[in-house]
Amino acid sequence: MVVQTQRDEVTWYECEACGLMFDDRDDASQHESDCDGEDPSYIQ
């Protein structure tokens, strides 16, 4: 499920599985459908 969050007066959408944040709800939903629940490998 995508969670809506306010930070610095901007709305962000967070993947509950891994915590990655998006500024677009559709992008967040698309990511979440493919997310395996682990930290994204491209964030080191």
N, C-alpha and C positions, 0 to 999 in steps of 0.2 A: 504494500500500500504506500502511496506517495503522501508525504506529510507536508502541509503548507507551513512555512516559517517566515517570520518578519525579522530582518536584520538590517540595521542602518536605513530604516524606512523603505526597504526593498523587499518584495515578496520572493521567496525562494521555495523550491520544491525539492524535498529531500527523499531519497530512496531509503526506506526503513531497513532494508537488508544490509547495505554497505555504508550508508551515510553520505554518499555523493550528492552534491547539491546542483540544481539546475535552475535557470531563470525562466524556463518555459515548462509548463505542466505536461504538454505532449511529449517533450523530450524526456522528461523524468519518467513518464509512464512507459515509454518505449524502452528506456534503459532498464527499468524494473522488470519488465517482462523477460529480458535476457540476462538479468543479474543472477549470479550464483551465490550471492550473500557474503562473498569475501571482499576484502579491500581491493579496489581496482589495481591491476598490475602496473598501470602506467603512472600511478602516484607512488613515488618513492620517498 
